[in-house]
Amino acid sequence: MEEQKIDRYHTINQVLVRLFHDIMDIEEKAIITEEFLDITNNDMHVIEAIGIDRPRNMSSVAKSLSVTVGTLTIAVNNLVKKGYVDRRRSEFDRRVVLVSLSEKGEKAYYHHKEFHEKMVQAILEGLNEEQTEMLVKALNQLLEFFYTYGKKGKN
């Protein structure tokens, strides 16, 4: 029985290490297609954070990406130049800069969303409800570990 635990530990460790190592590369290959060669994976995540619901202020987008407004400004400037993002000042408070996706940006957004939907479907395929619940619990525990571990590193 102990040997089985060790095997599971090594398998989980191996899968996690490989996932973390490969995930950005795999995602980039899937997302940055012929149509979207002019943007990076990071650009695609900025597009995702801006979203399609309504214009967002730069501070809220920066917060959702865990970056500074200055860092986001550089990314947004590039995305505006490439035609993915529109930027304007708020009518209510001219100090507030609002960003939204252009038609080209929305197309990229949906392309990225489709990749994530396929990824989740691939994970859930063949799992019953109980297995899905256990997977969700395990992933939430992993998320909590990273959140807690990250907080410890900042103290």
N, C-alpha and C positions, 0 to 999 in steps of 0.2 A: 504494500500500500504506500509506503514512504517513497519508493522508487517512482510510483505513478505521480505523486505530488511534485517531485523534482522534475520529472518530464514535463508536466503541465507548466511549472514555473519557467523552465527553459523555453518552451514553445511560446508562452505568452510574452516573455522577454524578447525573444527573437522576432515575433510578429510586430510588437510595438516599436522596437528599434528600426526594423525595416520600414514600417509605415511612416515613422517620423522622418526617416532619411529620404524616402522616395516620394512622399505625398506631394510636395510642392512641384517636383519635377514631373510627376505623372499628371497632376492637375494642369500644369502649364502646357504640356503636350496635347492634352485633351481640349483645352480652352483656346489657346493661341493658335487658331487655324489660319488658313490663307486670308480670310476676311479680316482677321484681327491681328495681323502681324505687327502693326505699329504700336501695340501696347504690351505691357508686361503683366505678369501674374499679380503683382502688387497693384497695378492700375486697375485690374479687374476687381480686386477687393475694395478699392476706393469706389468704383462704380457700384458695387454691391451695397456698400455702406450708405451711399447717397440714396439709393433706392428709387422707386418709381411712384411712390405715394404722393408726395408733395415736395416742394423745395425745402431744403434743410439748411440751417445755419452752419457755418464752418465749425463752430465749437462743438456742436452735437455730433457732427460727422467725425471730427478728430477724437472725441471721447469714445465713440463706438469702435474706433480702430485702435485705441490706446496709443495715439501719437499726439504730438504737439500741433497746434494750429499752424505754426511755421512749417513743419514737415508736410502737413496736408496741403498747405498753400502751394508748395513746389509741385506736388503731384497734380493738384487741380489745374495749375497754370499749364502744365503739359497736356492734360486732358482737354482743356479748353482749346488750345492750339490745334489739337488733333480732331476736334469736332465732336467729342464724346460728352462734354459737360458744358452747360450754360451757367453763367455767373451773373448775378445782378444784386443791387442793393435793395434792402427792404424799403417798402414805401412808408412804413410806420417809423422806422429808425434807420436812418441813412448809414449809421455806423455798422450795421449788421449786414454781412454778405451772405446771400442765399445761393445755394448751388442746386442744380437739377440736371437731369440727364436730357441730352438732345435725343432726337430720333435714333441717331447712330449709337448713342450711349444706351438707350433702352434695348436696342437689338443685342448689344454686347451683354447687357444685364440678363436678358432671357436666355442667351446662349450659355452663360455661366450657370444660371439656375437649372437649366436642363441637365448639365453635367452632374450637379449635386443631386438632382432627382434620380438620375440613373444610378449614381453611387449608392444612395440610400436603398433603392429598389434591389440592387444587387446584394446588399447586406441582408435585407429582410426576406429575400426569396428563399423559400423552403423552411423558414422559421415559423413555428406555431406561436400563438399568443403568449404562452408562458415563457418560451425562449426569447421572444421579443422583449418582454418585460424584464427578464434577467439581463439581456444585453443593454437595455436602457439604464438599468441600475448600475451595471458595471461601468458604463461610459460616464455616468454621472459621478461615480466614485473617482474615476480617473480625472475628470474635470475638477472635482473638489481638491484632489491631490495637487494638481498643477496650480490651482488658485491659492491654496494654502502654502505650498512650497514657494510660489512667487512672492507672496506676502512676507515670508520669512527672510527671503533674500534681500528685501528692500529695507529691512530694519537694521 
